[in-house]
Amino acid sequence: MNKQKLDDLDYGYKSEEQIHGILEDEFGKLLRSAKNPEMGKFYPFDKYNEDYFIELKSRRIDHDKHPTLFFGLNKLEKGDFLLKKNPFLRVFYLWRCKDMIVGWEHRSSEFEICKRGRCDRGKDEFDDCVDIKQKYLKPLSELLK
């Protein structure tokens, strides 16, 4: 695997662990999907409990460096599936950026589906993604209000 990709994965895993307690302060006790054999390492959401599913993206930028932040369309589709099974569930997509943690609740505002990706890790990595405009992102402390 490409060194940049390994560095990025390591950064993401460490970031998840570093803010686990902060997320629990907001969402309550959280389980890690990767440690659940029914979900596994590649489950679309990183953390969950009986009330919430949370996807966490870690970024080496300030939250407002770009006009949007994005995540994979597969995660939106999985969120739709989870909510069909349990309409009382809440699904969040969070970004831990250099300056703060921001998030968006599943389908809480308009969004755009577009191709996004990168080509600095040894190959082209482009996929369908969900683009969320900055004006729809909220600081972590305001997500559950």
N, CA, C and O atoms as a GROMACS GRO file, in nm:
protein
  580
    1MET      N    1   0.085  -0.119   0.000
    1MET     CA    2   0.000   0.000   0.000
    1MET      C    3   0.089   0.124   0.000
    1MET      O    4   0.196   0.125   0.062
    2ASN      N    5   0.047   0.226  -0.068
    2ASN     CA    6   0.118   0.352  -0.079
    2ASN      C    7   0.143   0.416   0.059
    2ASN      O    8   0.055   0.412   0.145
    3LYS      N    9   0.262   0.473   0.079
    3LYS     CA   10   0.298   0.532   0.209
    3LYS      C   11   0.202   0.643   0.251
    3LYS      O   12   0.165   0.652   0.369
    4GLN      N   13   0.160   0.727   0.158
    4GLN     CA   14   0.066   0.835   0.192
    4GLN      C   15  -0.066   0.778   0.241
    4GLN      O   16  -0.125   0.828   0.337
    5LYS      N   17  -0.114   0.672   0.174
    5LYS     CA   18  -0.240   0.610   0.216
    5LYS      C   19  -0.225   0.550   0.356
    5LYS      O   20  -0.315   0.564   0.438
    6LEU      N   21  -0.113   0.484   0.383
    6LEU     CA   22  -0.088   0.429   0.516
    6LEU      C   23  -0.083   0.539   0.621
    6LEU      O   24  -0.138   0.524   0.730
    7ASP      N   25  -0.017   0.650   0.589
    7ASP     CA   26  -0.011   0.764   0.681
    7ASP      C   27  -0.150   0.821   0.707
    7ASP      O   28  -0.184   0.854   0.821
    8ASP      N   29  -0.231   0.832   0.601
    8ASP     CA   30  -0.366   0.885   0.615
    8ASP      C   31  -0.453   0.793   0.700
    8ASP      O   32  -0.528   0.840   0.786
    9LEU      N   33  -0.444   0.664   0.677
    9LEU     CA   34  -0.522   0.568   0.757
    9LEU      C   35  -0.481   0.574   0.904
    9LEU      O   36  -0.566   0.573   0.993
   10ASP      N   37  -0.351   0.580   0.928
   10ASP     CA   38  -0.300   0.589   1.065
   10ASP      C   39  -0.349   0.718   1.132
   10ASP      O   40  -0.390   0.716   1.248
   11TYR      N   41  -0.345   0.828   1.059
   11TYR     CA   42  -0.394   0.956   1.110
   11TYR      C   43  -0.541   0.947   1.148
   11TYR      O   44  -0.582   0.994   1.254
   12GLY      N   45  -0.621   0.884   1.061
   12GLY     CA   46  -0.764   0.869   1.087
   12GLY      C   47  -0.792   0.783   1.208
   12GLY      O   48  -0.875   0.819   1.292
   13TYR      N   49  -0.725   0.669   1.219
   13TYR     CA   50  -0.746   0.580   1.334
   13TYR      C   51  -0.708   0.648   1.465
   13TYR      O   52  -0.780   0.639   1.564
   14LYS      N   53  -0.594   0.715   1.464
   14LYS     CA   54  -0.550   0.785   1.586
   14LYS      C   55  -0.647   0.897   1.622
   14LYS      O   56  -0.678   0.916   1.740
   15SER      N   57  -0.693   0.969   1.523
   15SER     CA   58  -0.787   1.078   1.547
   15SER      C   59  -0.916   1.025   1.609
   15SER      O   60  -0.969   1.085   1.703
   16GLU      N   61  -0.966   0.912   1.556
   16GLU     CA   62  -1.088   0.851   1.612
   16GLU      C   63  -1.072   0.820   1.760
   16GLU      O   64  -1.161   0.847   1.840
   17GLU      N   65  -0.957   0.764   1.794
   17GLU     CA   66  -0.934   0.728   1.935
   17GLU      C   67  -0.918   0.852   2.022
   17GLU      O   68  -0.967   0.856   2.135
   18GLN      N   69  -0.849   0.954   1.971
   18GLN     CA   70  -0.825   1.075   2.048
   18GLN      C   71  -0.954   1.147   2.086
   18GLN      O   72  -0.961   1.207   2.194
   19ILE      N   73  -1.055   1.142   2.001
   19ILE     CA   74  -1.176   1.219   2.032
   19ILE      C   75  -1.294   1.130   2.074
   19ILE      O   76  -1.406   1.178   2.086
   20HIS      N   77  -1.268   1.002   2.096
   20HIS     CA   78  -1.375   0.912   2.136
   20HIS      C   79  -1.449   0.964   2.259
   20HIS      O   80  -1.572   0.964   2.263
   21GLY      N   81  -1.374   1.008   2.359
   21GLY     CA   82  -1.435   1.061   2.482
   21GLY      C   83  -1.517   1.186   2.456
   21GLY      O   84  -1.623   1.204   2.516
   22ILE      N   85  -1.468   1.272   2.370
   22ILE     CA   86  -1.541   1.396   2.336
   22ILE      C   87  -1.675   1.360   2.270
   22ILE      O   88  -1.778   1.420   2.300
   23LEU      N   89  -1.671   1.261   2.181
   23LEU     CA   90  -1.794   1.218   2.115
   23LEU      C   91  -1.890   1.155   2.215
   23LEU      O   92  -2.011   1.175   2.206
   24GLU      N   93  -1.838   1.079   2.310
   24GLU     CA   94  -1.925   1.019   2.412
   24GLU      C   95  -1.989   1.125   2.501
   24GLU      O   96  -2.100   1.106   2.549
   25ASP      N   97  -1.919   1.236   2.522
   25ASP     CA   98  -1.980   1.346   2.600
   25ASP      C   99  -2.105   1.399   2.530
   25ASP      O  100  -2.199   1.444   2.597
   26GLU      N  101  -2.109   1.394   2.399
   26GLU     CA  102  -2.223   1.444   2.322
   26GLU      C  103  -2.329   1.337   2.296
   26GLU      O  104  -2.448   1.363   2.308
   27PHE      N  105  -2.284   1.216   2.260
   27PHE     CA  106  -2.375   1.112   2.212
   27PHE      C  107  -2.398   0.998   2.311
   27PHE      O  108  -2.479   0.909   2.284
   28GLY      N  109  -2.330   0.999   2.424
   28GLY     CA  110  -2.340   0.887   2.517
   28GLY      C  111  -2.240   0.777   2.481
   28GLY      O  112  -2.163   0.792   2.387
   29LYS      N  113  -2.243   0.669   2.556
   29LYS     CA  114  -2.150   0.557   2.534
   29LYS      C  115  -2.158   0.511   2.388
   29LYS      O  116  -2.266   0.483   2.337
   30LEU      N  117  -2.041   0.504   2.324
   30LEU     CA  118  -2.034   0.466   2.182
   30LEU      C  119  -1.954   0.338   2.165
   30LEU      O  120  -1.853   0.316   2.232
   31LEU      N  121  -1.999   0.255   2.076
   31LEU     CA  122  -1.928   0.134   2.039
   31LEU      C  123  -1.855   0.159   1.907
   31LEU      O  124  -1.895   0.244   1.828
   32ARG      N  125  -1.747   0.083   1.885
   32ARG     CA  126  -1.669   0.096   1.763
   32ARG      C  127  -1.712  -0.013   1.664
   32ARG      O  128  -1.705  -0.132   1.696
   33SER      N  129  -1.756   0.027   1.547
   33SER     CA  130  -1.803  -0.069   1.446
   33SER      C  131  -1.697  -0.172   1.412
   33SER      O  132  -1.728  -0.290   1.394
   34ALA      N  133  -1.572  -0.129   1.405
   34ALA     CA  134  -1.463  -0.220   1.367
   34ALA      C  135  -1.448  -0.336   1.465
   34ALA      O  136  -1.396  -0.441   1.428
   35LYS      N  137  -1.491  -0.317   1.588
   35LYS     CA  138  -1.479  -0.423   1.688
   35LYS      C  139  -1.602  -0.513   1.694
   35LYS      O  140  -1.605  -0.608   1.772
   36ASN      N  141  -1.702  -0.484   1.612
   36ASN     CA  142  -1.822  -0.566   1.606
   36ASN      C  143  -1.807  -0.663   1.488
   36ASN      O  144  -1.802  -0.618   1.374
   37PRO      N  145  -1.799  -0.793   1.514
   37PRO     CA  146  -1.777  -0.889   1.403
   37PRO      C  147  -1.885  -0.884   1.295
   37PRO      O  148  -1.859  -0.920   1.181
   38GLU      N  149  -2.006  -0.840   1.330
   38GLU     CA  150  -2.113  -0.831   1.230
   38GLU      C  151  -2.096  -0.709   1.140
   38GLU      O  152  -2.154  -0.703   1.031
   39MET      N  153  -2.018  -0.612   1.184
   39MET     CA  154  -1.995  -0.491   1.106
   39MET      C  155  -1.856  -0.494   1.041
   39MET      O  156  -1.844  -0.488   0.919
   40GLY      N  157  -1.754  -0.504   1.123
   40GLY     CA  158  -1.618  -0.516   1.073
   40GLY      C  159  -1.551  -0.383   1.043
   40GLY      O  160  -1.609  -0.276   1.058
   41LYS      N  161  -1.428  -0.395   1.002
   41LYS     CA  162  -1.339  -0.281   0.979
   41LYS      C  163  -1.389  -0.185   0.871
   41LYS      O  164  -1.360  -0.066   0.876
   42PHE      N  165  -1.463  -0.237   0.773
   42PHE     CA  166  -1.501  -0.154   0.659
   42PHE      C  167  -1.648  -0.113   0.661
   42PHE      O  168  -1.704  -0.076   0.557
   43TYR      N  169  -1.711  -0.120   0.777
   43TYR     CA  170  -1.850  -0.077   0.790
   43TYR      C  171  -1.857   0.073   0.761
   43TYR      O  172  -1.765   0.147   0.797
   44PRO      N  173  -1.964   0.121   0.696
   44PRO     CA  174  -1.969   0.263   0.657
   44PRO      C  175  -1.969   0.364   0.772
   44PRO      O  176  -1.938   0.481   0.751
   45PHE      N  177  -2.003   0.321   0.896
   45PHE     CA  178  -2.003   0.412   1.009
   45PHE      C  179  -1.903   0.364   1.112
   45PHE      O  180  -1.886   0.244   1.134
   46ASP      N  181  -1.836   0.459   1.177
   46ASP     CA  182  -1.727   0.426   1.270
   46ASP      C  183  -1.776   0.394   1.410
   46ASP      O  184  -1.720   0.309   1.478
   47LYS      N  185  -1.881   0.464   1.454
   47LYS     CA  186  -1.926   0.452   1.593
   47LYS      C  187  -2.078   0.448   1.596
   47LYS      O  188  -2.145   0.498   1.506
   48TYR      N  189  -2.131   0.386   1.702
   48TYR     CA  190  -2.275   0.373   1.711
   48TYR      C  191  -2.317   0.340   1.853
   48TYR      O  192  -2.236   0.298   1.936
   49ASN      N  193  -2.444   0.360   1.878
   49ASN     CA  194  -2.512   0.308   1.996
   49ASN      C  195  -2.658   0.289   1.957
   49ASN      O  196  -2.690   0.295   1.838
   50GLU      N  197  -2.746   0.267   2.051
   50GLU     CA  198  -2.885   0.238   2.012
   50GLU      C  199  -2.958   0.360   1.954
   50GLU      O  200  -3.063   0.344   1.891
   51ASP      N  201  -2.903   0.480   1.974
   51ASP     CA  202  -2.967   0.603   1.925
   51ASP      C  203  -2.900   0.667   1.805
   51ASP      O  204  -2.964   0.740   1.729
   52TYR      N  205  -2.770   0.641   1.786
   52TYR     CA  206  -2.692   0.714   1.685
   52TYR      C  207  -2.600   0.622   1.605
   52TYR      O  208  -2.550   0.521   1.655
   53PHE      N  209  -2.579   0.661   1.479
   53PHE     CA  210  -2.469   0.607   1.398
   53PHE      C  211  -2.387   0.727   1.354
   53PHE      O  212  -2.442   0.828   1.311
   54ILE      N  213  -2.255   0.716   1.365
   54ILE     CA  214  -2.166   0.830   1.340
   54ILE      C  215  -2.053   0.788   1.247
   54ILE      O  216  -1.985   0.688   1.270
   55GLU      N  217  -2.033   0.866   1.142
   55GLU     CA  218  -1.918   0.852   1.054
   55GLU      C  219  -1.826   0.970   1.084
   55GLU      O  220  -1.869   1.084   1.090
   56LEU      N  221  -1.699   0.940   1.103
   56LEU     CA  222  -1.601   1.043   1.137
   56LEU      C  223  -1.494   1.051   1.030
   56LEU      O  224  -1.430   0.951   0.997
   57LYS      N  225  -1.476   1.169   0.975
   57LYS     CA  226  -1.369   1.196   0.880
   57LYS      C  227  -1.268   1.288   0.950
   57LYS      O  228  -1.308   1.386   1.012
   58SER      N  229  -1.140   1.256   0.940
   58SER     CA  230  -1.036   1.341   0.999
   58SER      C  231  -0.964   1.413   0.887
   58SER      O  232  -0.919   1.351   0.790
   59ARG      N  233  -0.952   1.544   0.900
   59ARG     CA  234  -0.894   1.626   0.795
   59ARG      C  235  -0.782   1.715   0.850
   59ARG      O  236  -0.791   1.765   0.962
   60ARG      N  237  -0.679   1.732   0.771
   60ARG     CA  238  -0.564   1.815   0.811
   60ARG      C  239  -0.581   1.959   0.762
   60ARG      O  240  -0.483   2.023   0.724
   61ILE      N  241  -0.702   2.008   0.763
   61ILE     CA  242  -0.734   2.144   0.718
   61ILE      C  243  -0.829   2.208   0.819
   61ILE      O  244  -0.890   2.138   0.900
   62ASP      N  245  -0.841   2.340   0.814
   62ASP     CA  246  -0.946   2.407   0.891
   62ASP      C  247  -1.080   2.372   0.826
   62ASP      O  248  -1.087   2.349   0.705
   63HIS      N  249  -1.183   2.370   0.906
   63HIS     CA  250  -1.314   2.322   0.856
   63HIS      C  251  -1.368   2.404   0.740
   63HIS      O  252  -1.443   2.352   0.657
   64ASP      N  253  -1.332   2.532   0.733
   64ASP     CA  254  -1.387   2.620   0.630
   64ASP      C  255  -1.288   2.654   0.518
   64ASP      O  256  -1.306   2.754   0.448
   65LYS      N  257  -1.185   2.573   0.502
   65LYS     CA  258  -1.087   2.598   0.395
   65LYS      C  259  -1.152   2.588   0.256
   65LYS      O  260  -1.115   2.662   0.165
   66HIS      N  261  -1.248   2.498   0.241
   66HIS     CA  262  -1.316   2.477   0.114
   66HIS      C  263  -1.464   2.510   0.130
   66HIS      O  264  -1.514   2.511   0.243
   67PRO      N  265  -1.535   2.538   0.022
   67PRO     CA  266  -1.678   2.573   0.033
   67PRO      C  267  -1.766   2.456   0.079
   67PRO      O  268  -1.878   2.477   0.124
   68THR      N  269  -1.714   2.332   0.067
   68THR     CA  270  -1.790   2.215   0.109
   68THR      C  271  -1.698   2.116   0.179
   68THR      O  272  -1.576   2.123   0.168
   69LEU      N  273  -1.760   2.023   0.253
   69LEU     CA  274  -1.693   1.902   0.300
   69LEU      C  275  -1.774   1.786   0.245
   69LEU      O  276  -1.893   1.801   0.217
   70PHE      N  277  -1.711   1.670   0.229
   70PHE     CA  278  -1.783   1.560   0.165
   70PHE      C  279  -1.753   1.426   0.229
   70PHE      O  280  -1.657   1.410   0.305
   71PHE      N  281  -1.839   1.329   0.197
   71PHE     CA  282  -1.821   1.190   0.238
   71PHE      C  283  -1.877   1.102   0.128
   71PHE      O  284  -1.949   1.150   0.040
   72GLY      N  285  -1.846   0.974   0.131
   72GLY     CA  286  -1.887   0.881   0.027
   72GLY      C  287  -2.037   0.859   0.020
   72GLY      O  288  -2.104   0.848   0.122
   73LEU      N  289  -2.088   0.852  -0.102
   73LEU     CA  290  -2.230   0.828  -0.125
   73LEU      C  291  -2.274   0.696  -0.060
   73LEU      O  292  -2.389   0.685  -0.017
   74ASN      N  293  -2.185   0.597  -0.053
   74ASN     CA  294  -2.220   0.470   0.009
   74ASN      C  295  -2.264   0.488   0.154
   74ASN      O  296  -2.346   0.411   0.204
   75LYS      N  297  -2.212   0.588   0.221
   75LYS     CA  298  -2.248   0.614   0.361
   75LYS      C  299  -2.390   0.674   0.370
   75LYS      O  300  -2.466   0.639   0.460
   76LEU      N  301  -2.423   0.762   0.278
   76LEU     CA  302  -2.559   0.817   0.274
   76LEU      C  303  -2.660   0.704   0.247
   76LEU      O  304  -2.765   0.697   0.310
   77GLU      N  305  -2.626   0.616   0.153
   77GLU     CA  306  -2.714   0.505   0.121
   77GLU      C  307  -2.731   0.411   0.241
   77GLU      O  308  -2.841   0.362   0.267
   78LYS      N  309  -2.622   0.385   0.313
   78LYS     CA  310  -2.632   0.300   0.432
   78LYS      C  311  -2.716   0.370   0.540
   78LYS      O  312  -2.793   0.305   0.610
   79GLY      N  313  -2.700   0.501   0.552
   79GLY     CA  314  -2.782   0.577   0.646
   79GLY      C  315  -2.930   0.565   0.612
   79GLY      O  316  -3.013   0.549   0.702
   80ASP      N  317  -2.964   0.573   0.484
   80ASP     CA  318  -3.103   0.555   0.441
   80ASP      C  319  -3.154   0.417   0.483
   80ASP      O  320  -3.266   0.404   0.533
   81PHE      N  321  -3.074   0.316   0.461
   81PHE     CA  322  -3.110   0.179   0.497
   81PHE      C  323  -3.134   0.165   0.648
   81PHE      O  324  -3.233   0.106   0.690
   82LEU      N  325  -3.042   0.218   0.727
   82LEU     CA  326  -3.055   0.210   0.873
   82LEU      C  327  -3.181   0.281   0.921
   82LEU      O  328  -3.250   0.232   1.012
   83LEU      N  329  -3.212   0.395   0.861
   83LEU     CA  330  -3.330   0.471   0.903
   83LEU      C  331  -3.461   0.404   0.858
   83LEU      O  332  -3.564   0.423   0.923
   84LYS      N  333  -3.458   0.328   0.751
   84LYS     CA  334  -3.577   0.252   0.713
   84LYS      C  335  -3.605   0.144   0.817
   84LYS      O  336  -3.720   0.116   0.849
   85LYS      N  337  -3.498   0.084   0.869
   85LYS     CA  338  -3.514  -0.020   0.971
   85LYS      C  339  -3.554   0.039   1.106
   85LYS      O  340  -3.629  -0.023   1.182
   86ASN      N  341  -3.504   0.159   1.137
   86ASN     CA  342  -3.533   0.225   1.265
   86ASN      C  343  -3.545   0.376   1.243
   86ASN      O  344  -3.444   0.446   1.248
   87PRO      N  345  -3.667   0.427   1.220
   87PRO     CA  346  -3.684   0.570   1.191
   87PRO      C  347  -3.653   0.662   1.310
   87PRO      O  348  -3.647   0.784   1.292
   88PHE      N  349  -3.634   0.607   1.428
   88PHE     CA  350  -3.601   0.689   1.545
   88PHE      C  351  -3.451   0.710   1.562
   88PHE      O  352  -3.407   0.790   1.645
   89LEU      N  353  -3.373   0.640   1.485
   89LEU     CA  354  -3.228   0.652   1.486
   89LEU      C  355  -3.188   0.789   1.431
   89LEU      O  356  -3.259   0.847   1.349
   90ARG      N  357  -3.074   0.839   1.476
   90ARG     CA  358  -3.019   0.961   1.416
   90ARG      C  359  -2.880   0.927   1.362
   90ARG      O  360  -2.802   0.857   1.426
   91VAL      N  361  -2.852   0.978   1.243
   91VAL     CA  362  -2.728   0.948   1.173
   91VAL      C  363  -2.653   1.079   1.150
   91VAL      O  364  -2.710   1.177   1.101
   92PHE      N  365  -2.523   1.079   1.187
   92PHE     CA  366  -2.441   1.200   1.173
   92PHE      C  367  -2.312   1.170   1.099
   92PHE      O  368  -2.256   1.060   1.109
   93TYR      N  369  -2.266   1.270   1.024
   93TYR     CA  370  -2.138   1.267   0.955
   93TYR      C  371  -2.056   1.380   1.016
   93TYR      O  372  -2.095   1.496   1.012
   94LEU      N  373  -1.943   1.344   1.074
   94LEU     CA  374  -1.859   1.442   1.144
   94LEU      C  375  -1.724   1.455   1.075
   94LEU      O  376  -1.672   1.360   1.017
   95TRP      N  377  -1.670   1.576   1.082
   95TRP     CA  378  -1.535   1.603   1.032
   95TRP      C  379  -1.454   1.661   1.148
   95TRP      O  380  -1.489   1.765   1.204
   96ARG      N  381  -1.347   1.592   1.182
   96ARG     CA  382  -1.253   1.650   1.280
   96ARG      C  383  -1.148   1.722   1.198
   96ARG      O  384  -1.064   1.660   1.132
   97CYS      N  385  -1.153   1.854   1.203
   97CYS     CA  386  -1.059   1.937   1.128
   97CYS      C  387  -0.957   1.995   1.226
   97CYS      O  388  -0.967   1.974   1.346
   98LYS      N  389  -0.859   2.068   1.173
   98LYS     CA  390  -0.755   2.124   1.260
   98LYS      C  391  -0.813   2.220   1.363
   98LYS      O  392  -0.763   2.227   1.475
   99ASP      N  393  -0.916   2.294   1.326
   99ASP     CA  394  -0.967   2.399   1.414
   99ASP      C  395  -1.089   2.359   1.496
   99ASP      O  396  -1.114   2.420   1.601
  100MET      N  397  -1.166   2.259   1.454
  100MET     CA  398  -1.285   2.221   1.527
  100MET      C  399  -1.348   2.094   1.468
  100MET      O  400  -1.308   2.048   1.361
  101ILE      N  401  -1.446   2.041   1.538
  101ILE     CA  402  -1.524   1.928   1.488
  101ILE      C  403  -1.658   1.983   1.442
  101ILE      O  404  -1.728   2.051   1.518
  102VAL      N  405  -1.694   1.954   1.318
  102VAL     CA  406  -1.823   1.997   1.263
  102VAL      C  407  -1.898   1.874   1.214
  102VAL      O  408  -1.839   1.767   1.193
  103GLY      N  409  -2.029   1.890   1.196
  103GLY     CA  410  -2.106   1.776   1.150
  103GLY      C  411  -2.232   1.816   1.078
  103GLY      O  412  -2.270   1.933   1.070
  104TRP      N  413  -2.296   1.714   1.025
  104TRP     CA  414  -2.420   1.728   0.950
  104TRP      C  415  -2.506   1.608   0.981
  104TRP      O  416  -2.459   1.494   0.978
  105GLU      N  417  -2.634   1.632   1.010
  105GLU     CA  418  -2.725   1.521   1.034
  105GLU      C  419  -2.782   1.474   0.900
  105GLU      O  420  -2.810   1.554   0.811
  106HIS      N  421  -2.797   1.344   0.889
  106HIS     CA  422  -2.843   1.277   0.768
  106HIS      C  423  -2.965   1.347   0.706
  106HIS      O  424  -3.070   1.359   0.769
  107ARG      N  425  -2.948   1.393   0.583
  107ARG     CA  426  -3.054   1.456   0.503
  107ARG      C  427  -3.123   1.574   0.574
  107ARG      O  428  -3.243   1.597   0.555
  108SER      N  429  -3.047   1.646   0.654
  108SER     CA  430  -3.105   1.760   0.727
  108SER      C  431  -3.107   1.888   0.644
  108SER      O  432  -3.166   1.988   0.686
  109SER      N  433  -3.045   1.887   0.528
  109SER     CA  434  -3.044   2.003   0.440
  109SER      C  435  -3.018   1.954   0.298
  109SER      O  436  -3.000   1.835   0.273
  110GLU      N  437  -3.016   2.049   0.208
  110GLU     CA  438  -2.981   2.013   0.070
  110GLU      C  439  -2.836   1.969   0.065
  110GLU      O  440  -2.755   2.006   0.150
  111PHE      N  441  -2.803   1.890  -0.036
  111PHE     CA  442  -2.666   1.844  -0.059
  111PHE      C  443  -2.654   1.815  -0.208
  111PHE      O  444  -2.753   1.813  -0.280
  112GLU      N  445  -2.532   1.792  -0.251
  112GLU     CA  446  -2.509   1.763  -0.392
  112GLU      C  447  -2.428   1.634  -0.402
  112GLU      O  448  -2.338   1.611  -0.322
  113ILE      N  449  -2.460   1.553  -0.498
  113ILE     CA  450  -2.383   1.431  -0.524
  113ILE      C  451  -2.293   1.459  -0.644
  113ILE      O  452  -2.340   1.500  -0.750
  114CYS      N  453  -2.163   1.437  -0.625
  114CYS     CA  454  -2.067   1.464  -0.732
  114CYS      C  455  -1.946   1.372  -0.716
  114CYS      O  456  -1.930   1.305  -0.614
  115LYS      N  457  -1.863   1.370  -0.817
  115LYS     CA  458  -1.739   1.293  -0.810
  115LYS      C  459  -1.637   1.374  -0.731
  115LYS      O  460  -1.617   1.493  -0.756
  116ARG      N  461  -1.573   1.309  -0.638
  116ARG     CA  462  -1.466   1.371  -0.560
  116ARG      C  463  -1.355   1.269  -0.544
  116ARG      O  464  -1.378   1.149  -0.558
  117GLY      N  465  -1.237   1.316  -0.516
  117GLY     CA  466  -1.129   1.223  -0.492
  117GLY      C  467  -0.994   1.287  -0.494
  117GLY      O  468  -0.978   1.409  -0.480
  118ARG      N  469  -0.896   1.201  -0.512
  118ARG     CA  470  -0.756   1.245  -0.508
  118ARG      C  471  -0.672   1.151  -0.591
  118ARG      O  472  -0.715   1.041  -0.628
  119CYS      N  473  -0.551   1.196  -0.621
  119CYS     CA  474  -0.461   1.111  -0.700
  119CYS      C  475  -0.317   1.124  -0.649
  119CYS      O  476  -0.222   1.114  -0.726
  120ASP      N  477  -0.303   1.146  -0.518
  120ASP     CA  478  -0.169   1.164  -0.460
  120ASP      C  479  -0.124   1.042  -0.379
  120ASP      O  480  -0.025   1.050  -0.306
  121ARG      N  481  -0.197   0.930  -0.390
  121ARG     CA  482  -0.160   0.813  -0.310
  121ARG      C  483  -0.128   0.693  -0.399
  121ARG      O  484  -0.158   0.578  -0.365
  122GLY      N  485  -0.067   0.721  -0.513
  122GLY     CA  486  -0.022   0.614  -0.600
  122GLY      C  487  -0.121   0.570  -0.706
  122GLY      O  488  -0.084   0.495  -0.796
  123LYS      N  489  -0.245   0.616  -0.697
  123LYS     CA  490  -0.346   0.583  -0.799
  123LYS      C  491  -0.460   0.683  -0.788
  123LYS      O  492  -0.474   0.753  -0.687
  124ASP      N  493  -0.541   0.689  -0.892
  124ASP     CA  494  -0.659   0.775  -0.887
  124ASP      C  495  -0.762   0.713  -0.794
  124ASP      O  496  -0.793   0.595  -0.804
  125GLU      N  497  -0.816   0.795  -0.703
  125GLU     CA  498  -0.918   0.749  -0.609
  125GLU      C  499  -1.035   0.846  -0.617
  125GLU      O  500  -1.041   0.944  -0.542
  126PHE      N  501  -1.126   0.819  -0.708
  126PHE     CA  502  -1.244   0.904  -0.726
  126PHE      C  503  -1.369   0.821  -0.708
  126PHE      O  504  -1.374   0.704  -0.746
  127ASP      N  505  -1.470   0.883  -0.649
  127ASP     CA  506  -1.593   0.811  -0.622
  127ASP      C  507  -1.708   0.910  -0.613
  127ASP      O  508  -1.686   1.031  -0.604
  128ASP      N  509  -1.830   0.858  -0.615
  128ASP     CA  510  -1.947   0.944  -0.593
  128ASP      C  511  -1.951   0.983  -0.446
  128ASP      O  512  -1.941   0.899  -0.357
  129CYS      N  513  -1.965   1.112  -0.422
  129CYS     CA  514  -1.963   1.165  -0.286
  129CYS      C  515  -2.080   1.260  -0.262
  129CYS      O  516  -2.144   1.307  -0.356
  130VAL      N  517  -2.105   1.284  -0.136
  130VAL     CA  518  -2.208   1.378  -0.092
  130VAL      C  519  -2.138   1.504  -0.046
  130VAL      O  520  -2.060   1.501   0.050
  131ASP      N  521  -2.165   1.614  -0.113
  131ASP     CA  522  -2.105   1.744  -0.083
  131ASP      C  523  -2.200   1.824   0.006
  131ASP      O  524  -2.317   1.842  -0.027
  132ILE      N  525  -2.149   1.871   0.120
  132ILE     CA  526  -2.228   1.951   0.212
  132ILE      C  527  -2.169   2.092   0.218
  132ILE      O  528  -2.052   2.110   0.251
  133LYS      N  529  -2.250   2.191   0.186
  133LYS     CA  530  -2.203   2.330   0.192
  133LYS      C  531  -2.175   2.371   0.336
  133LYS      O  532  -2.238   2.323   0.430
  134GLN      N  533  -2.079   2.460   0.351
  134GLN     CA  534  -2.039   2.508   0.484
  134GLN      C  535  -2.157   2.559   0.567
  134GLN      O  536  -2.161   2.537   0.688
  135LYS      N  537  -2.251   2.627   0.502
  135LYS     CA  538  -2.362   2.687   0.578
  135LYS      C  539  -2.450   2.582   0.645
  135LYS      O  540  -2.528   2.616   0.734
  136TYR      N  541  -2.440   2.456   0.604
  136TYR     CA  542  -2.521   2.349   0.665
  136TYR      C  543  -2.445   2.270   0.771
  136TYR      O  544  -2.503   2.184   0.837
  137LEU      N  545  -2.317   2.297   0.788
  137LEU     CA  546  -2.238   2.228   0.889
  137LEU      C  547  -2.254   2.298   1.023
  137LEU      O  548  -2.265   2.420   1.030
  138LYS      N  549  -2.256   2.218   1.130
  138LYS     CA  550  -2.269   2.275   1.265
  138LYS      C  551  -2.154   2.228   1.352
  138LYS      O  552  -2.102   2.118   1.333
  139PRO      N  553  -2.113   2.311   1.447
  139PRO     CA  554  -2.014   2.265   1.544
  139PRO      C  555  -2.071   2.145   1.622
  139PRO      O  556  -2.192   2.135   1.641
  140LEU      N  557  -1.984   2.057   1.666
  140LEU     CA  558  -2.026   1.938   1.739
  140LEU      C  559  -2.122   1.971   1.852
  140LEU      O  560  -2.222   1.901   1.871
  141SER      N  561  -2.093   2.075   1.926
  141SER     CA  562  -2.175   2.110   2.043
  141SER      C  563  -2.318   2.154   2.008
  141SER      O  564  -2.404   2.160   2.097
  142GLU      N  565  -2.345   2.183   1.882
  142GLU     CA  566  -2.478   2.229   1.840
  142GLU      C  567  -2.558   2.123   1.763
  142GLU      O  568  -2.673   2.146   1.728
  143LEU      N  569  -2.497   2.008   1.737
  143LEU     CA  570  -2.563   1.907   1.654
  143LEU      C  571  -2.690   1.849   1.716
  143LEU      O  572  -2.786   1.822   1.644
  144LEU      N  573  -2.692   1.830   1.845
  144LEU     CA  574  -2.806   1.766   1.909
  144LEU      C  575  -2.909   1.864   1.960
  144LEU      O  576  -3.007   1.823   2.022
  145LYS      N  577  -2.890   1.993   1.935
  145LYS     CA  578  -2.984   2.095   1.981
  145LYS      C  579  -3.102   2.107   1.887
  145LYS      O  580  -3.191   2.188   1.910
   0.00000   0.00000   0.00000
